[in-house]
Amino acid sequence: MVGLGNPGETYQLTRHNIGANWLRALASRFDVLLKHDRSKRAEIGRGILLGHDVRLLVPTTYMNLSGEAIGPFLRYFRIDPDEVLVAYDDVAFDVGQTRLKFGGGPGGHNGLRSLIKHLGGDRNFGRLRIGVGHPGTSRDLEGFLTQVKMPESDQEQALESSHLDDEVLEWLFRGDWQKAMTRLNSVLNGDE
């Protein structure tokens, strides 16, 4: 499981870092210690989540270079792309909206573009698309994502909406993306 963001305190509470913040919250939930590994250019952790051996990764590269950390990490540990879930900010959704998706293009996201490049064009990995809203115009997008702090209430709402309950996680660990997507969408829509 991977959480995308930019390194350093300057970016920590920006919208572009919601994926990294999500991964850190998941690590905390399961008591997995994330350690900085210079050689891997990432914070990494390993733990047993619901009985499954899972590796967690937050690249310490900048977003546009995420693939430089993730690609070699996956190859080193012999992890296939279709076994990976990448959490990231998505301006296509409002804060409080989250979607699971498997495969597809980068959708204008530079972190995904870098990852696909470093996977040799392989797009077959899972995505946790965490809504962060949109500033309204494309010219304001970069500053909105990387310079403006996300209000604490929006941070909390985004992390709450992207919480994966044990059932969703179990389906993900089993590789049943369709059941995981259906479950997450039913939870978010209050269909339980």
Secondary structure, 3 states (H helix, E strand, C coil): CEECCCCCCCCCCEHHHHHHHHHHHHHHHCCCCCEEEHHHCEEEEEEEECCEEEEEEEECCCHHHHHHHHHHHHHHCCCCHHHCEEEEEECCCCCCCEEEEECCCCCCCHHHHHHHHHCCCCCCCEEEEEECCCCCCHHHHHHHHHCCECCHHHHHHHHHHCCCCHHHHHHHHHCCHHHHHHHHHHHHCCCC
